[in-house]
Amino acid sequence: MDPLTIISVVGAFIFLFVGVILEGTNPGQLIGIPAFLIVVLPTIMVGLSGFVKKDVSTIVAATKRGLFGKVEEADDSVRNLVSFAERARREGLLALEEEAKGIEDPFLKKGVQLAVDGTDPEELAEILTLEIQSKKAHDQIGIKFYNDIGGYSPTLGIIGAVVGLIAVLQKLDDPLAAGHGIAVAFIATFYGVAFANMIFLPLGNKLKRLSEIEVHHMELMLEGILAIQAGANPRVIEQKLFAFLHQTGDAEEERAA
C-alpha cells in the first residue's frame, strides 16, 4: 500500500480546518448535509451518466487503486529478465518453460510463454503491444471519471448556491431562515470547489501517474522478452533495460519541468 495519497488529502483538509479555526470560524459550520446532497452526490451521479454499466466496477476498482494501490519496482523485473536471459543462453529458450509457470506478473508470464512457444518476434511484439494499448484504454476509464467530476463539481456548487439564494429570497421576512439559506449557498460553493480540487482531480492525477508507471513497466518487459528471444547477451540486456528505465524516467522529469 502506498499511503501518500491518503496522507496528502487528509493533510490538506487538516491544514484547511486549522486555517479556518485561526480565522475564528467554527469548522462545524462547514458541515452541511443539504449542501452535500445538492453538490457531491449529484456530481457523482452526473459523472456516472457519461459511462456504461460495465464501467462502474472498473471505476470502483480504480478508486481503491488510487487510494491504496502500490507500484511494483521495475528493478525487480529487470533482475528477473536478466536471470531468464542467463538460463536461456545456457540451456535454450525451452528451459524457461518451467520458469514461466512460477511468474506472477500475467504480462511477463504471457510474454515468456509466447517466446518459449516459438512465436515469431514480430507477432510476439504485436500481441504484447496490443496488451499495453488495452491496458492504457482500461486505465482511461477511471482517469476520465475523476477528471470529469472534478470539472462538474464546481458547477454543481454554483447550482447549490443558487438554490440557497432562492431559499433566502423566499424567506426575507424571516432573518433566521434567510441566514440559513445564505449558509447553504456558501457551503455548497465550498463543497463544489473543495471536492474538485482536493479529492476528485488529485485522484484523477494519481490514476494517470499509476497508469504511466505500469505501462512503462510493461514496455520495459517487452524489450527484455524480445532481447531474450533474440539470444542477446544477458549483460547487454541488463544494461539496455536499465538504460531504458533511466532514460524514460529522465524524459518524464523533463516533461514535468
N, C-alpha and C positions, 0 to 999 in steps of 0.2 A: 504493500500500500504506500502511495506517495501522498503524504498529508499536506503538502504545500498549498493546494487549492483551498482546502477546508480552513487551514490556519489563516490564509490570506483573507478569505471572505469574512470569517469570524473576526479577525483582527480589524478589518476595515469597519465593520459595524461597531466594534468596541470603541475605536477612535472617534467614530461619528457620535456615539452616545456620550462619550466623555466630553466632546466639544459642546454638545447640546447642554449638558449639565453645567459646564463652565460658563455658558451663556446665560445661565439662570433659568433654564427651562426644564420642566419635569419630563424625562424620556417617556413616561407612561402616556403622556398626551399625544405621542406619535403613534400609539396603537389604536387603530380604528377598524372594527370589524366591517362596518358598511363600506369604508373605503377599500378594504381588502377584497370584499366581494365584488365591488364595482370595477376594480382595476386588475388585480393579479389573476384571479380565476378566469375572467373573460379573456385576458391576454393569452393564457394557456390554451383555452378553447379555440380562440381565433387562430392561434398558431397551428393547432392540430387540424384545422379545417383545410389547410393547404396541403395535407398529406393523405395517403390512403390508409385503410385499416391495418394492413400488414406492417406499416411503418411504425405503429405505436410501440410494439415490442422492441423495435430497434432503437427508438428514442429513449425508452426506459433503460435499456442496456447501456446506451451512450451516456445517460445521466449518471448511472452508477460508475461507469468507466471514468467519466470526467472528474468525479468526486474522489473515487477510491483507487482507480487503476494505477498500475505502475508499469514502467517500460523496462524490458529486459535489456541488459547491457550488450551492445553489439560485439564487444571484445570477446565475449564467451563464444559467440557464433564463429568468429574468426578462428579461435583456437580449435573449435570442433572441426571446422572445414580443413584446417591445416592437418589435423590428425587424420581425417578421412583421406586427404591427399597423400599422406605418407604411407598409409596402408594400401591405397590403390596403386601407388607406384611400386610397392614391394610385391603385392600379391595380385594386382589386377582389379578392375572395377567390380567384378563379381564378388570379390571379398567384402564389399560394402553391403551386400545383401543382408547379412546378419546385423550390421551396424544400423541399417535403416529401420529395423524393427524396434530399436530402442530409442529412436529420435522422438522427442516430444513435440517439437515445433512442426505443425502439419505442412507448412510450406516447404521447409527444408526436407522433411521426410518424403514428400511427393517428388521434389527435385532429384534427390538421391536415387529414389526408386526408378524414376524415368531414365536416369543416367545408367543405372545398373541394367535396365531392360534393353539398353542399346538404342534408345530413341535418338533420332537424328538431331545434332546440336541445334540446327535452326528451328526444328519443330519443338524441341525442348524449350528453347528461349521464347518461342511464340506462346506456348502453353503457360509458362510461368509469368510472362509479361501480361497475359490476359488475366491471370490471378491477381496481379498487382493492380491492374486497372479496375477489376471488380472490387478489390479492397478499397480503393480510392472512392469509387461510386457509393459503396455501402457507408463509408465514413461520412460522406457528404450529407447524409440524411440527418444525423444528429447535429452536425455543424450548422446546417441550414435552419433547422428548427430553432436553435438558440439564437442565431443571428436574426431570424425573423421576429421572434417575440421580443428581442432586445430593441427592435425598431417599433413594434406595436405598443410596447408598454408605456412610453411617454405620452403617446396619443390617447391611450385609454385613461391615462392620468388626467389629461385635459378634459376628457368626457366626464370623468368623476368630478372635476372641479366645476364644470357646467351644471351637473346635477345638484351639487351642493349650493351653487348660487341660485338655482331655480327655487330650492327649498327656502333660501334666505328671502327671496322676493315674495314668496307666498306667505311669509310669517313676519313681515316687517313690524307688525303691531305687537309681536312677542319678542322682546330683546333676547331672552334666553334661547328660544328656538332658533332665532336668526344667528346667534353666536355659534350654536351647534352646527348649523348649515355651513357657516364660513369655515369652521374647523374641518368638517368633512371635505370641503373643497380643497383646502390646502394640504390635508393629509393625503388625499387622492393623488394630487400632483406629486407629492413627495414619494409615494409608493411607486408611481409610474417611472419616475426618474431613477430612484434608488434601486429598484429591482432590475431595471435595464442595465445600469452601469456597474452595479455591484454584484450581480448574480448571473443574469442571462448572457450578456456579452462576454464576461470573463469565462464562463463555461464554454461558450462557442469557441473562444480563442484557445482554451485548453484542449478541446477535442481536435481542433485543427493542428495544434502542435503535436499531440499524440499521434495523429494520422501521419504527419510528416516524418516523425521519427520511425514509426513502424514500417512505412513504405520504403524509407531509406534502408532500413534493416533488411527488408525483402530484396531490394535491388542489390545489396551487398552479397546476400546469399546466392542470388542468381549468378553474379560474377564468379563467385567461388565454385559453384557447381559446374559451370561451363569450363572453368580452368581445370578442374579435376578431370572432367570428361576428356579434355584435350591432352591430358597427361603432362601438364606443366609441373615444373619443379616445386615441391612444397614450400621451399623458402621464397621462391619467386611469388607464389600465390599469397603467402603471408605478407610480403612487402606490398604487393599490389592491393590487397584488401585493406591494410592499414592506411595506405596512401589514399585509397578511395574514401575510407571513413573520415580521415582528417581533412581531405580536400573538400568534401561535401559540407563538413562542419564549418570550415572557413568560409565557404560560399554562403551558408546560411547566416553567419555573423555579418558578412558584408551586406547582405540584403537587409538585415535588421538595422544596420547602421544607416 
